[in-house]
Amino acid sequence: MSEQAPATPALSAAFMHSHIHAYFDACNAADPERIAAFFEPDAVHYFPPGMYGGPFRGALTIGRKWQAAVANFGSFWTVDSIICDPPTRRAVIEWTHFKRAQNTILRGDEWYVFTARGLIAEIRAYYASPQDTSLQRLEIDGFDYAGRGYPTAAPT
């Protein structure tokens, strides 16, 4: 009898939608192992420059960082809008982050990249905020724009 590979979830829009909402539920519960279970082990969560000390690298690191945000800031997140595209294994959401201990509300978007296994490999977060005029490049920190084929200079 040959050994069978573990079942892979069908990467449908409904699955992706449910997966992202369940990830946010785990974040709000401040359970790092439960959060990590939504990610590939080497997943990366990118942020704008100066946010949270740079990208969170690794599933459990992501879980521990959000656990600390709940403990330190009273963080609570909502998913406000979501679009899923199963053929490209990508999703985009709008979210709200309530930092209750600081009486602060953050809003933004995140791009999700899923693997064929149905786990999150990457999140790229974009925050709704004014342009920082002290910066010449306003990009998410640590993301390899050139390596991914994004333009890095204006056309001449």
C-alpha positions in Angstrom: 0.0 0.0 0.0 1.5 3.4 -1.0 1.4 6.3 1.3 -0.8 9.2 0.2 0.0 12.9 0.5 -2.0 14.9 3.0 -5.2 16.4 1.5 -4.8 19.9 0.2 -7.7 22.2 0.6 -9.4 23.4 -2.6 -8.1 27.0 -3.1 -11.5 28.6 -3.7 -12.5 32.1 -3.0 -14.7 30.8 -0.2 -11.7 28.9 1.4 -9.4 32.0 1.1 -12.1 34.3 2.6 -12.7 31.9 5.5 -8.9 31.4 6.0 -8.3 35.1 6.3 -11.2 35.7 8.7 -10.1 32.8 10.8 -6.6 34.2 10.9 -7.9 37.5 12.2 -10.0 35.6 14.8 -6.7 33.9 16.0 -5.0 37.3 16.1 -7.8 38.7 18.3 -7.5 35.7 20.5 -3.8 36.4 20.9 -2.9 32.7 20.3 0.5 32.5 18.6 0.4 28.8 17.7 -3.1 29.2 16.3 -2.0 32.3 14.3 1.1 30.4 13.0 -1.0 27.6 11.7 -2.4 29.8 9.0 1.1 30.4 7.5 3.9 28.5 5.8 6.8 28.1 8.3 8.9 30.7 6.4 6.1 33.2 5.7 6.9 36.9 5.7 4.6 39.8 6.8 5.9 43.1 5.3 5.1 46.6 6.7 5.8 50.2 5.7 9.2 51.7 6.7 9.6 52.2 10.5 6.7 49.9 11.4 7.2 47.2 14.0 11.0 47.0 13.4 10.7 45.7 9.9 9.1 42.5 8.4 8.0 39.7 10.6 9.7 36.5 9.4 8.4 33.1 10.2 5.0 31.8 11.1 5.6 31.6 14.9 7.2 35.1 14.9 4.1 36.5 13.3 2.0 34.8 15.9 4.1 36.1 18.8 4.2 39.6 17.5 0.4 39.8 17.2 0.1 38.2 20.7 2.4 41.0 22.0 0.3 43.7 20.2 -2.9 42.4 22.0 -1.1 42.4 25.4 0.7 45.7 25.0 -1.8 47.8 23.0 -5.1 46.1 23.4 -5.1 45.4 19.7 -8.2 44.2 17.9 -8.5 43.8 14.1 -11.4 43.6 11.7 -11.6 42.6 8.1 -13.7 45.3 6.4 -13.6 44.2 2.8 -12.0 41.3 0.9 -11.4 40.2 -2.7 -10.0 36.7 -3.4 -8.5 35.5 -6.7 -7.9 31.7 -6.5 -6.3 31.3 -9.9 -3.4 33.6 -8.8 -3.5 32.5 -5.2 -3.8 36.1 -4.1 -6.3 38.1 -1.9 -6.6 41.7 -0.9 -8.3 43.0 2.2 -9.1 46.3 3.8 -8.7 46.2 7.6 -9.1 48.2 10.8 -6.7 47.9 13.7 -7.9 49.2 17.0 -5.1 49.9 19.4 -7.4 50.4 22.4 -4.7 51.1 25.0 -3.5 54.1 22.8 -7.0 55.1 21.7 -5.7 54.8 18.1 -7.3 53.5 14.9 -5.2 52.3 12.0 -6.6 51.5 8.6 -5.0 49.9 5.6 -4.9 47.2 3.0 -3.0 43.9 2.8 -2.1 41.7 -0.1 -2.0 38.0 0.6 -0.1 35.3 -1.3 -1.2 31.7 -0.7 0.6 28.5 -1.5 -0.9 25.6 -3.3 -1.3 24.0 0.2 -3.7 26.8 1.2 -1.4 28.5 3.7 -0.3 32.1 3.7 3.2 32.6 2.3 3.3 36.4 2.4 1.4 39.5 3.5 2.2 43.0 2.3 0.6 45.7 4.5 -0.1 49.2 3.3 -1.3 51.9 5.8 -3.6 54.8 5.2 -1.5 57.8 6.2 0.0 61.0 4.9 3.2 60.8 2.8 6.4 61.1 4.9 8.1 64.0 3.1 11.5 63.0 4.7 11.6 59.8 2.6 12.4 59.6 -1.1 11.1 56.1 -1.4 7.9 55.2 0.3 7.8 51.4 0.0 7.1 48.5 2.3 10.3 47.7 4.3 12.3 44.7 3.3 10.3 43.8 0.1 12.4 43.0 -2.9 10.7 45.2 -5.5 13.4 44.8 -8.2 13.6 41.1 -7.6 9.9 40.8 -8.2 10.0 42.8 -11.4 8.4 46.0 -10.1 9.7 49.3 -11.7 12.3 51.0 -9.6 12.9 54.2 -11.6 10.6 56.5 -13.5 10.5 56.2 -17.3 12.7 58.7 -19.1 
